[in-house]
Amino acid sequence: MVGLMLFMSVIGIYYTFQSAFSEEHAGLEDLISDAKQISNELMSPGYPDPWTTSNVQRIGLTNSTPRIVISKVQNFSALDYTTSRSLFHTGYDYAVYFRQGTRNVTLPNNQNFIGREPANATDVVTTLRFVIYNSTITQMEVRVWR
């Protein structure tokens, strides 16, 4: 009888912790999915190609190779944040950084990122891609958070 009660207590505690853990990390899969999606879109040429801030339907920064097209980075940095977030079809905040070694690349918007920097984030997901920016191998980092 005592063994059965002990067993039932352990099962109850397990399910309580499992439920709490699942609720706490419920949106992580969505964050990961959105980070991958944004990263994939940025590695595309975008649509239409070439796109401008007035006709963009999908933001892309390349010419179908890992080579970044600077005019597309300029257009991306000129887009309103809310518009770009809508084009990425995400409800989460994002930021895109370019790094050469340990140095952040200064972008056409005179900042070292496009988007919003994580502030008071509870969960942050980062994807990394290697690209060619101004003839230099560069790391493109996409951060998505809530």
DSSP file (Angstrom, degrees, kcal/mol; ACC not computed):
  #  RESIDUE AA STRUCTURE BP1 BP2  ACC     N-H-->O    O-->H-N    N-H-->O    O-->H-N    TCO  KAPPA ALPHA  PHI   PSI    X-CA   Y-CA   Z-CA
    1    1 A M     >        0   0    0      0, 0.0     4,-2.1     0, 0.0     5,-0.2   0.000 360.0 360.0 360.0 -46.2    0.0    0.0    0.0
    2    2 A V  H  >  +     0   0    0      1,-0.2     4,-2.5     2,-0.2     5,-0.2   0.894 360.0  52.7 -64.2 -39.3    2.8    2.4    0.9
    3    3 A G  H  > S+     0   0    0      1,-0.2     4,-2.6     2,-0.2    -1,-0.2   0.895 108.5  49.8 -62.2 -41.5    4.7    1.4   -2.2
    4    4 A L  H  > S+     0   0    0      2,-0.2     4,-2.5     1,-0.2    -1,-0.2   0.910 111.6  47.9 -65.0 -42.5    1.6    2.1   -4.4
    5    5 A M  H  X S+     0   0    0     -4,-2.1     4,-2.2     2,-0.2    -2,-0.2   0.899 112.6  49.4 -65.5 -40.5    1.2    5.6   -2.8
    6    6 A L  H  X S+     0   0    0     -4,-2.5     4,-2.4     2,-0.2    -2,-0.2   0.926 111.8  48.7 -63.4 -44.7    4.9    6.3   -3.3
    7    7 A F  H  X S+     0   0    0     -4,-2.6     4,-2.2     1,-0.2    -2,-0.2   0.924 111.9  48.5 -60.8 -45.8    4.7    5.2   -6.9
    8    8 A M  H  X S+     0   0    0     -4,-2.5     4,-2.4     1,-0.2    -1,-0.2   0.866 110.3  52.5 -63.7 -37.6    1.6    7.4   -7.5
    9    9 A S  H  X S+     0   0    0     -4,-2.2     4,-2.6     2,-0.2    -1,-0.2   0.922 109.0  49.1 -64.5 -44.5    3.3   10.4   -5.9
   10   10 A V  H  X S+     0   0    0     -4,-2.4     4,-2.5     1,-0.2    -2,-0.2   0.921 112.0  48.8 -61.7 -43.9    6.3   10.0   -8.1
   11   11 A I  H  X S+     0   0    0     -4,-2.2     4,-2.4     2,-0.2    -1,-0.2   0.917 111.6  49.9 -61.2 -44.3    4.1    9.8  -11.2
   12   12 A G  H  X S+     0   0    0     -4,-2.4     4,-1.9     1,-0.2    -2,-0.2   0.910 111.7  47.3 -62.1 -43.6    2.1   12.9  -10.1
   13   13 A I  H  X S+     0   0    0     -4,-2.6     4,-2.5     2,-0.2     5,-0.3   0.913 110.6  53.3 -64.5 -42.6    5.3   14.9   -9.5
   14   14 A Y  H  X S+     0   0    0     -4,-2.5     4,-2.7     1,-0.2    -2,-0.2   0.947 111.2  44.6 -57.6 -50.4    6.7   13.8  -12.9
   15   15 A Y  H  X S+     0   0    0     -4,-2.4     4,-2.2     1,-0.2    -1,-0.2   0.837 111.2  54.4 -67.0 -32.6    3.6   15.0  -14.8
   16   16 A T  H  X S+     0   0    0     -4,-1.9     4,-2.1    -5,-0.2    -1,-0.2   0.944 113.6  41.1 -64.1 -47.9    3.5   18.3  -12.8
   17   17 A F  H  X S+     0   0    0     -4,-2.5     4,-2.6     2,-0.2    -2,-0.2   0.891 114.2  52.9 -67.6 -39.7    7.1   19.1  -13.7
   18   18 A Q  H  X S+     0   0    0     -4,-2.7     4,-2.3    -5,-0.3    -1,-0.2   0.912 110.8  47.4 -62.0 -42.7    6.6   17.9  -17.3
   19   19 A S  H  X S+     0   0    0     -4,-2.2     4,-2.2     2,-0.2    -2,-0.2   0.915 112.8  48.1 -65.3 -44.5    3.5   20.1  -17.7
   20   20 A A  H  X S+     0   0    0     -4,-2.1     4,-2.0     1,-0.2    -2,-0.2   0.902 112.6  49.1 -63.8 -41.4    5.3   23.2  -16.3
   21   21 A F  H  X S+     0   0    0     -4,-2.6     4,-1.7     2,-0.2    -2,-0.2   0.912 110.9  50.2 -64.4 -43.2    8.4   22.6  -18.5
   22   22 A S  H  < S+     0   0    0     -4,-2.3    -2,-0.2     1,-0.2    -1,-0.2   0.899 111.3  47.9 -63.3 -41.8    6.2   22.2  -21.6
   23   23 A E  H >< S+     0   0    0     -4,-2.2     3,-1.0     1,-0.2     4,-0.2   0.888 110.0  52.8 -66.0 -39.0    4.3   25.4  -20.9
   24   24 A E  H 3< S+     0   0    0     -4,-2.0     3,-0.2     1,-0.2    -1,-0.2   0.847 120.4  32.2 -66.0 -34.9    7.5   27.4  -20.2
   25   25 A H  T >< S+     0   0    0     -4,-1.7     3,-1.1     1,-0.2     4,-0.4   0.062  82.4 118.8-110.9  23.4    9.1   26.4  -23.5
   26   26 A A  T <  S+     0   0    0     -3,-1.0     3,-0.4     1,-0.2     4,-0.3   0.855  78.2  42.5 -61.3 -38.2    5.9   26.1  -25.6
   27   27 A G  T 3> S+     0   0    0     -4,-0.2     4,-2.2    -3,-0.2    -1,-0.2   0.443  85.4  94.6 -91.8   1.1    6.9   28.8  -28.2
   28   28 A L  H <> S+     0   0    0     -3,-1.1     4,-2.6     1,-0.2     5,-0.2   0.882  83.1  53.8 -61.2 -38.7   10.5   27.8  -28.6
   29   29 A E  H  > S+     0   0    0     -4,-0.4     4,-2.5    -3,-0.4    -1,-0.2   0.896 109.0  49.7 -61.6 -39.0    9.7   25.7  -31.7
   30   30 A D  H  > S+     0   0    0     -4,-0.3     4,-2.6     2,-0.2    -2,-0.2   0.898 110.1  50.4 -66.3 -40.5    8.0   28.7  -33.2
   31   31 A L  H  X S+     0   0    0     -4,-2.2     4,-2.5     2,-0.2    -2,-0.2   0.933 112.2  47.1 -61.4 -46.1   11.0   30.9  -32.5
   32   32 A I  H  X S+     0   0    0     -4,-2.6     4,-2.3     1,-0.2    -2,-0.2   0.925 112.7  49.5 -61.8 -45.0   13.4   28.4  -34.1
   33   33 A S  H  X S+     0   0    0     -4,-2.5     4,-2.4     1,-0.2    -2,-0.2   0.915 112.4  47.0 -61.0 -44.7   11.1   28.1  -37.1
   34   34 A D  H  X S+     0   0    0     -4,-2.6     4,-2.7     2,-0.2     5,-0.2   0.884 110.4  52.5 -67.2 -38.1   10.9   31.9  -37.6
   35   35 A A  H  X S+     0   0    0     -4,-2.5     4,-2.2     2,-0.2    -1,-0.2   0.922 112.4  45.3 -63.2 -43.3   14.6   32.3  -37.2
   36   36 A K  H  X S+     0   0    0     -4,-2.3     4,-2.7     2,-0.2    -2,-0.2   0.912 113.1  50.7 -64.7 -42.3   15.3   29.7  -39.9
   37   37 A Q  H  X S+     0   0    0     -4,-2.4     4,-2.6     2,-0.2    -2,-0.2   0.931 111.7  46.2 -63.0 -46.6   12.6   31.2  -42.1
   38   38 A I  H  X S+     0   0    0     -4,-2.7     4,-2.5     2,-0.2    -1,-0.2   0.923 113.7  49.6 -62.6 -44.0   14.0   34.7  -41.9
   39   39 A S  H  X S+     0   0    0     -4,-2.2     4,-1.4    -5,-0.2    -2,-0.2   0.914 111.6  48.7 -61.1 -44.2   17.6   33.4  -42.5
   40   40 A N  H  < S+     0   0    0     -4,-2.7     4,-0.2     1,-0.2    -2,-0.2   0.914 111.3  49.7 -62.9 -43.2   16.4   31.5  -45.5
   41   41 A E  H >< S+     0   0    0     -4,-2.6     3,-1.6     1,-0.2    20,-0.2   0.915 108.4  52.6 -63.2 -41.9   14.6   34.4  -47.0
   42   42 A L  H 3< S+     0   0    0     -4,-2.5    19,-2.3     1,-0.3    20,-0.3   0.803 104.5  57.3 -64.7 -27.6   17.6   36.7  -46.5
   43   43 A M  T 3< S+     0   0    0     -4,-1.4    -1,-0.3    -3,-0.2    -2,-0.2   0.460  98.5  78.8 -80.9  -0.8   19.7   34.2  -48.4
   44   44 A S  S <  S-     0   0    0     -3,-1.6    18,-2.1    15,-0.2    17,-0.5  -0.515  93.5-112.0 -97.9 170.6   17.4   34.4  -51.4
   45   45 A P        -     0   0    0      0, 0.0    15,-0.4     0, 0.0     6,-0.3   0.656  55.8-133.1 -74.2 -14.1   17.3   37.2  -54.0
   46   46 A G        -     0   0    0     13,-0.3    13,-0.2    -5,-0.2    15,-0.0  -0.265  35.4 -47.7  84.7 179.4   13.9   38.3  -52.7
   47   47 A Y  B    S+A   58   0A   0     11,-2.4    10,-3.1     1,-0.1    11,-2.0  -0.993 118.2  20.5-146.1 137.0   10.9   39.1  -54.8
   48   48 A P  S    S-     0   0    0      0, 0.0    -1,-0.1     0, 0.0    10,-0.1   0.723 100.6-114.1 -66.8 168.0   10.7   40.7  -57.2
   49   49 A D  S    S+     0   0    0      1,-0.2     2,-0.1    -2,-0.2    -3,-0.1  -0.955 106.0  28.0-117.6 116.5   14.3   40.7  -58.2
   50   50 A P  S    S-     0   0    0      0, 0.0     2,-0.3     0, 0.0    -1,-0.2   0.525  95.9-171.9 -80.3 151.1   15.6   43.3  -58.0
   51   51 A W        -     0   0    0     -6,-0.3     2,-0.3     9,-0.2    24,-0.1  -0.746   9.3-163.4-109.4 158.3   13.3   44.7  -55.3
   52   52 A T    >>  -     0   0    0     -2,-0.3     4,-1.4    23,-0.1     3,-0.5  -0.782  40.7 -97.2-127.9 173.9   12.9   48.1  -53.9
   53   53 A T  T 34 S+     0   0    0     -2,-0.3    -2,-0.0     1,-0.2    -1,-0.0   0.760 123.2  50.4 -65.3 -22.7   11.3   49.4  -50.7
   54   54 A S  T 34 S+     0   0    0      1,-0.1    -1,-0.2     0, 0.0    -3,-0.0   0.690 121.5  28.1 -90.4 -18.6    8.2   50.3  -52.7
   55   55 A N  T <4 S+     0   0    0     -3,-0.5    -2,-0.2    -7,-0.1    -1,-0.1   0.399  82.1 134.3-122.2   4.0    7.6   47.0  -54.5
   56   56 A V     <  +     0   0    0     -4,-1.4     3,-0.1     1,-0.2    -7,-0.1  -0.292  15.8 163.6 -63.7 133.7    9.1   44.3  -52.1
   57   57 A Q  S    S+     0   0    0    -10,-3.1     2,-0.3     1,-0.4    -1,-0.2   0.569  76.9  21.0-116.1 -26.0    7.1   41.2  -51.5
   58   58 A R  B    S-A   47   0A   0    -11,-2.0   -11,-2.4   -10,-0.1     2,-0.4  -0.954  79.6-131.1-144.9 125.1    9.9   39.1  -50.1
   59   59 A I        +     0   0    0     -2,-0.3     2,-0.3   -13,-0.2   -13,-0.3  -0.619  36.1 161.8 -79.1 125.8   13.1   40.5  -48.6
   60   60 A G        -     0   0    0    -15,-0.4   -18,-0.2    -2,-0.4   -17,-0.2  -0.987  25.8-165.4-141.7 148.9   16.3   38.8  -49.9
   61   61 A L        +     0   0    0    -19,-2.3     8,-3.2   -17,-0.5    12,-0.2   0.406  62.2  67.7-116.6   0.6   19.8   40.0  -49.8
   62   62 A T  B    S-B   68   0B   0    -18,-2.1     6,-0.2   -20,-0.3   -18,-0.1  -0.517  74.6-123.3-116.0-178.8   21.7   37.8  -52.3
   63   63 A N  S    S-     0   0    0      4,-0.8   -19,-0.1     2,-0.4     5,-0.1  -0.242  78.9 -77.0-113.6  40.5   21.9   37.1  -56.0
   64   64 A S  S    S+     0   0    0      1,-0.4   -20,-0.1   -21,-0.2   -21,-0.1   0.530 119.1  80.3  71.7  10.6   21.1   33.4  -55.4
   65   65 A T  S    S-     0   0    0      2,-0.3    -2,-0.4    67,-0.1    -1,-0.4  -0.748 104.8 -92.7-125.3 177.4   24.7   32.8  -54.2
   66   66 A P  S    S+     0   0    0      0, 0.0    66,-2.7     0, 0.0     2,-0.5   0.432  91.8 114.2 -73.1   6.0   26.1   33.5  -50.7
   67   67 A R  B     -c  132   0C   0     64,-0.2    -4,-0.8   -24,-0.1    -2,-0.3  -0.677  65.3-135.9 -83.8 121.6   27.2   36.9  -52.1
   68   68 A I  B     -B   62   0B   0     64,-3.0     2,-0.7    -2,-0.5    66,-0.4  -0.569   9.0-138.0 -76.6 134.5   25.3   39.8  -50.4
   69   69 A V    >>  -     0   0    0     -8,-3.2     4,-1.6    -2,-0.3     3,-0.9  -0.857   8.6-150.8 -94.2 115.6   24.1   42.6  -52.7
   70   70 A I  H 3> S+     0   0    0     -2,-0.7     4,-2.4     1,-0.3     5,-0.2   0.843  93.6  57.6 -60.3 -37.1   24.8   45.9  -51.0
   71   71 A S  H 3> S+     0   0    0      1,-0.2     4,-2.1     2,-0.2    -1,-0.3   0.845 105.9  51.2 -63.8 -31.1   21.9   47.7  -52.6
   72   72 A K  H <> S+     0   0    0     -3,-0.9     4,-2.7     2,-0.2    -1,-0.2   0.862 108.3  50.9 -72.5 -35.4   19.5   45.1  -51.1
   73   73 A V  H  X S+     0   0    0     -4,-1.6     4,-2.7     2,-0.2    -2,-0.2   0.908 110.2  50.8 -65.0 -40.9   21.1   45.7  -47.7
   74   74 A Q  H  X S+     0   0    0     -4,-2.4     4,-1.2     2,-0.2    -2,-0.2   0.926 112.4  45.9 -61.4 -44.4   20.5   49.4  -48.2
   75   75 A N  H  X S+     0   0    0     -4,-2.1     4,-0.9     2,-0.2    -2,-0.2   0.912 112.6  50.6 -64.4 -42.7   16.8   48.8  -49.2
   76   76 A F  H >< S+     0   0    0     -4,-2.7     3,-0.8     1,-0.2    -2,-0.2   0.922 110.2  48.9 -60.8 -45.0   16.4   46.4  -46.2
   77   77 A S  H 3< S+     0   0    0     -4,-2.7    -1,-0.2     1,-0.2    -2,-0.2   0.751 109.6  54.1 -68.9 -22.1   17.8   48.9  -43.8
   78   78 A A  H 3< S+     0   0    0     -4,-1.2    -1,-0.2    -3,-0.2    -2,-0.2   0.642  87.5 101.7 -85.4 -15.1   15.5   51.6  -45.2
   79   79 A L  S << S-     0   0    0     -4,-0.9     2,-0.2    -3,-0.8   -26,-0.0  -0.395  84.6-104.6 -69.3 145.4   12.4   49.5  -44.7
   80   80 A D     >  -     0   0    0      1,-0.1     4,-2.6    -2,-0.1     5,-0.2  -0.477  28.6-125.4 -64.4 138.4   10.1   50.3  -41.7
   81   81 A Y  H  > S+     0   0    0      1,-0.2     4,-2.6     2,-0.2     5,-0.2   0.899 109.6  51.2 -57.2 -44.6   10.6   47.7  -39.0
   82   82 A T  H  > S+     0   0    0      1,-0.2     4,-1.9     2,-0.2    -1,-0.2   0.888 110.9  49.3 -62.2 -39.2    6.9   46.9  -38.8
   83   83 A T  H  > S+     0   0    0      2,-0.2     4,-2.4     1,-0.2    -2,-0.2   0.933 111.8  47.4 -64.7 -46.6    6.8   46.4  -42.6
   84   84 A S  H  X S+     0   0    0     -4,-2.6     4,-1.8     1,-0.2    -2,-0.2   0.899 111.0  51.4 -64.5 -39.4    9.8   44.1  -42.6
   85   85 A R  H  <>S+     0   0    0     -4,-2.6     5,-1.8    -5,-0.2     4,-0.3   0.893 110.5  49.5 -63.4 -39.3    8.5   42.1  -39.8
   86   86 A S  H ><5S+     0   0    0     -4,-1.9     3,-1.2    -5,-0.2    -2,-0.2   0.899 108.5  52.4 -65.7 -41.1    5.2   41.7  -41.6
   87   87 A L  H 3<5S+     0   0    0     -4,-2.4    -1,-0.2     1,-0.3    -2,-0.2   0.820 107.9  51.9 -65.1 -30.3    7.1   40.6  -44.8
   88   88 A F  T 3<5S-     0   0    0     -4,-1.8    -1,-0.3    -5,-0.2    -2,-0.2   0.541 107.6-132.1 -79.9  -6.8    8.9   38.0  -42.7
   89   89 A H  T < 5 +     0   0    0     -3,-1.2     2,-0.4    -4,-0.3    -3,-0.2   0.911  59.4 135.2  55.6  47.0    5.5   36.7  -41.5
   90   90 A T      < -     0   0    0     -5,-1.8    -1,-0.2     2,-0.1    -2,-0.1  -0.955  51.9-160.4-126.1 145.9    6.7   36.7  -37.9
   91   91 A G  S    S+     0   0    0     -2,-0.4     2,-0.2    -3,-0.1    -1,-0.1   0.394  74.6  85.4 -95.8  -0.4    5.1   37.9  -34.7
   92   92 A Y  S    S-     0   0    0     -7,-0.1    54,-0.2     1,-0.1     2,-0.2  -0.600  83.8-107.0-100.1 160.8    8.5   38.0  -33.0
   93   93 A D  E     -D  145   0C   0     52,-1.4    52,-1.9    -2,-0.2     2,-0.3  -0.495  39.6-171.8 -80.1 156.5   11.1   40.7  -32.9
   94   94 A Y  E     -D  144   0C   0     50,-0.2    22,-3.0    -2,-0.2     2,-0.3  -0.960  17.5-166.6-145.7 162.3   14.3   40.2  -34.9
   95   95 A A  E     -DE 143 115C   0     48,-1.9    48,-3.0    -2,-0.3     2,-0.5  -0.974  10.3-152.6-148.0 143.3   17.7   41.7  -35.6
   96   96 A V  E     -DE 142 114C   0     18,-2.6    18,-2.0    -2,-0.3     2,-0.3  -0.978  16.6-178.3-120.3 127.7   20.2   40.9  -38.3
   97   97 A Y  E     -DE 141 113C   0     44,-2.7    44,-2.8    -2,-0.5     2,-0.4  -0.890  16.3-152.4-121.8 152.0   24.0   41.4  -37.8
   98   98 A F  E     -D  140   0C   0     14,-0.5     7,-3.0     7,-0.3     2,-0.4  -0.998  17.9-173.9-122.9 130.1   27.0   41.0  -40.0
   99   99 A R  E     -DF 139 104C   0     40,-2.5    40,-3.1    -2,-0.4     2,-0.6  -0.980  18.9-164.6-128.9 134.9   30.4   40.2  -38.4
  100  100 A Q  E >  S- F   0 103C   0      3,-2.8     3,-1.8    -2,-0.4     2,-0.5  -0.934  77.2 -46.2-114.5 105.2   33.8   39.9  -39.9
  101  101 A G  T 3  S-     0   0    0     -2,-0.6    38,-0.1     1,-0.3    -2,-0.0  -0.618 122.8 -27.2  68.0-123.2   35.9   38.1  -37.3
  102  102 A T  T 3  S+     0   0    0     -2,-0.5     2,-0.4    -3,-0.1    -1,-0.3   0.386 120.1  98.0-100.5   1.2   35.0   39.8  -34.0
  103  103 A R  E <  S-F  100   0C   0     -3,-1.8    -3,-2.8     1,-0.0     2,-0.2  -0.772  70.7-131.7 -98.2 131.6   34.2   43.1  -35.7
  104  104 A N  E     -F   99   0C   0     -2,-0.4     2,-0.4    -5,-0.2    -5,-0.2  -0.580  25.6-122.2 -74.2 140.7   30.6   44.1  -36.4
  105  105 A V        -     0   0    0     -7,-3.0     2,-0.6    -2,-0.2    -7,-0.3  -0.702  19.2-126.9 -83.6 132.6   30.1   45.5  -39.9
  106  106 A T        -     0   0    0     -2,-0.4     6,-0.2     6,-0.1    -1,-0.0  -0.718  32.0-150.3 -79.3 123.4   28.7   49.0  -40.1
  107  107 A L    >   -     0   0    0      4,-3.2     3,-2.4    -2,-0.6     4,-0.2  -0.342  30.5 -91.7 -92.1 171.2   25.7   48.8  -42.4
  108  108 A P  T 3  S+     0   0    0      0, 0.0   -34,-0.1     0, 0.0    -1,-0.1   0.717 124.8  62.6 -57.4 -20.9   24.2   51.5  -44.7
  109  109 A N  T 3  S-     0   0    0      2,-0.2     3,-0.1     4,-0.1   -35,-0.0   0.307 117.2-114.6 -86.0  11.5   21.9   52.6  -41.9
  110  110 A N  S <  S+     0   0    0     -3,-2.4     2,-0.3     1,-0.3    -4,-0.1   0.718  86.4 100.4  61.3  24.1   25.1   53.6  -39.9
  111  111 A Q  S    S-     0   0    0     -4,-0.2    -4,-3.2     2,-0.1    -1,-0.3  -0.759  81.2-120.4-123.7 175.4   24.4   50.9  -37.3
  112  112 A N  S    S+     0   0    0     -2,-0.3   -14,-0.5    -6,-0.2     2,-0.3   0.174  91.3  34.4-103.8  18.3   25.7   47.4  -36.8
  113  113 A F  E     -E   97   0C   0    -16,-0.2     2,-0.4     2,-0.1   -16,-0.2  -0.981  65.9-134.9-158.1 163.7   22.3   45.7  -37.2
  114  114 A I  E    S+E   96   0C   0    -18,-2.0   -18,-2.6    -2,-0.3     2,-0.4  -0.996  77.2  18.6-122.7 133.2   19.0   45.9  -39.0
  115  115 A G  E    S-E   95   0C   0     -2,-0.4     2,-0.4   -20,-0.2   -20,-0.3  -0.919 107.3 -37.9 115.5-140.0   15.8   45.4  -36.9
  116  116 A R        -     0   0    0    -22,-3.0    -2,-0.1    -2,-0.4     3,-0.0  -0.980  52.6-122.5-126.7 140.2   15.6   45.7  -33.1
  117  117 A E        -     0   0    0     -2,-0.4     2,-0.3     1,-0.1   -23,-0.0  -0.555  42.6 -93.6 -78.0 146.0   18.2   44.6  -30.6
  118  118 A P        +     0   0    0      0, 0.0     2,-0.4     0, 0.0    -1,-0.1  -0.416  50.5 174.6 -62.1 121.1   17.0   42.2  -28.0
  119  119 A A        -     0   0    0     -2,-0.3    -3,-0.0     1,-0.1     0, 0.0  -0.997  69.3  -8.4-129.3 127.3   15.8   44.1  -24.9
  120  120 A N  S    S+     0   0    0     -2,-0.4     2,-0.2     1,-0.2    -1,-0.1   0.825  89.0 171.6  57.4  33.7   14.2   42.3  -22.0
  121  121 A A        -     0   0    0      1,-0.1    -1,-0.2    24,-0.0     3,-0.1  -0.526  27.7-168.9 -76.3 139.1   14.1   39.1  -24.1
  122  122 A T  S    S+     0   0    0      1,-0.3     2,-0.4    -2,-0.2    -1,-0.1   0.786  79.6  19.7 -93.3 -34.8   13.1   35.9  -22.3
  123  123 A D        -     0   0    0      2,-0.0    23,-1.8   -92,-0.0     2,-0.4  -0.999  67.2-173.7-136.9 133.4   14.1   33.6  -25.1
  124  124 A V  E     - G   0 145C   0     -2,-0.4     2,-0.4    21,-0.2    21,-0.2  -0.996   4.1-166.6-128.9 131.0   16.5   34.3  -28.0
  125  125 A V  E     - G   0 144C   0     19,-3.1    19,-2.6    -2,-0.4     2,-0.4  -0.966   8.9-164.6-116.6 134.2   17.2   32.0  -31.0
  126  126 A T  E     - G   0 143C   0     -2,-0.4     2,-0.4    17,-0.2    17,-0.2  -0.962   7.2-169.3-122.2 133.4   20.2   32.7  -33.2
  127  127 A T  E     - G   0 142C   0     15,-2.4    15,-2.5    -2,-0.4     2,-0.4  -0.944  10.9-154.8-115.8 145.6   20.9   31.4  -36.7
  128  128 A L  E     + G   0 141C   0     -2,-0.4     2,-0.3    13,-0.2    13,-0.2  -0.954  13.7 175.5-122.2 138.1   24.3   31.8  -38.4
  129  129 A R  E     - G   0 140C   0     11,-2.2    11,-3.6    -2,-0.4     2,-0.5  -0.989  26.4-130.9-135.4 145.5   25.1   31.9  -42.1
  130  130 A F  E     + G   0 139C   0     -2,-0.3     2,-0.3     9,-0.2     9,-0.2  -0.872  37.8 163.3 -97.5 129.7   28.4   32.5  -43.9
  131  131 A V  E     - G   0 138C   0      7,-3.1     7,-3.4    -2,-0.5     2,-0.6  -0.796  41.6-108.8-133.9 172.3   28.1   35.0  -46.7
  132  132 A I  E     +cG  67 137C   0    -66,-2.7   -64,-3.0    -2,-0.3     2,-0.5  -0.956  36.4 178.2-109.6 117.2   30.4   37.2  -48.8
  133  133 A Y  E >  S- G   0 136C   0      3,-2.7     3,-1.2    -2,-0.6   -64,-0.1  -0.980  72.9 -13.8-122.8 119.0   29.9   40.9  -47.9
  134  134 A N  T 3  S-     0   0    0     -2,-0.5    -1,-0.2   -66,-0.4     3,-0.1   0.919 128.7 -55.6  52.4  47.1   32.1   43.4  -49.7
  135  135 A S  T 3  S+     0   0    0      1,-0.2     2,-0.4    -3,-0.1    -1,-0.3   0.635 118.3 109.4  64.5  17.2   34.4   40.5  -51.0
  136  136 A T  E <  S- G   0 133C   0     -3,-1.2    -3,-2.7     0, 0.0     2,-0.3  -0.973  78.1-110.5-125.1 136.8   35.0   39.3  -47.5
  137  137 A I  E     + G   0 132C   0     -2,-0.4     2,-0.3    -5,-0.2    -5,-0.2  -0.503  49.3 179.7 -64.7 126.8   33.7   36.1  -45.8
  138  138 A T  E     - G   0 131C   0     -7,-3.4    -7,-3.1    -2,-0.3     2,-0.6  -0.936  30.0-124.7-134.9 149.2   31.2   37.4  -43.2
  139  139 A Q  E     -DG  99 130C   0    -40,-3.1   -40,-2.5    -2,-0.3     2,-0.6  -0.867  19.6-156.0 -96.9 121.7   29.0   35.8  -40.7
  140  140 A M  E     -DG  98 129C   0    -11,-3.6   -11,-2.2    -2,-0.6     2,-0.5  -0.886  12.5-166.0 -97.1 122.6   25.3   36.8  -41.0
  141  141 A E  E     -DG  97 128C   0    -44,-2.8   -44,-2.7    -2,-0.6     2,-0.5  -0.942   7.1-167.2-114.5 124.4   23.5   36.4  -37.6
  142  142 A V  E     -DG  96 127C   0    -15,-2.5   -15,-2.4    -2,-0.5     2,-0.5  -0.954   6.5-168.8-110.6 122.0   19.8   36.4  -37.3
  143  143 A R  E     -DG  95 126C   0    -48,-3.0   -48,-1.9    -2,-0.5     2,-0.4  -0.933   5.4-177.8-111.8 133.1   18.3   36.8  -33.8
  144  144 A V  E     +DG  94 125C   0    -19,-2.6   -19,-3.1    -2,-0.5     2,-0.3  -0.993  15.6 163.5-128.0 135.7   14.6   36.2  -33.1
  145  145 A W  E      DG  93 124C   0    -52,-1.9   -52,-1.4    -2,-0.4   -21,-0.2  -0.935 360.0 360.0-148.8 168.6   13.3   36.6  -29.6
  146  146 A R              0   0    0    -23,-1.8   -22,-0.1    -2,-0.3    -1,-0.1   0.246 360.0 360.0-134.8 360.0   10.2   37.1  -27.4
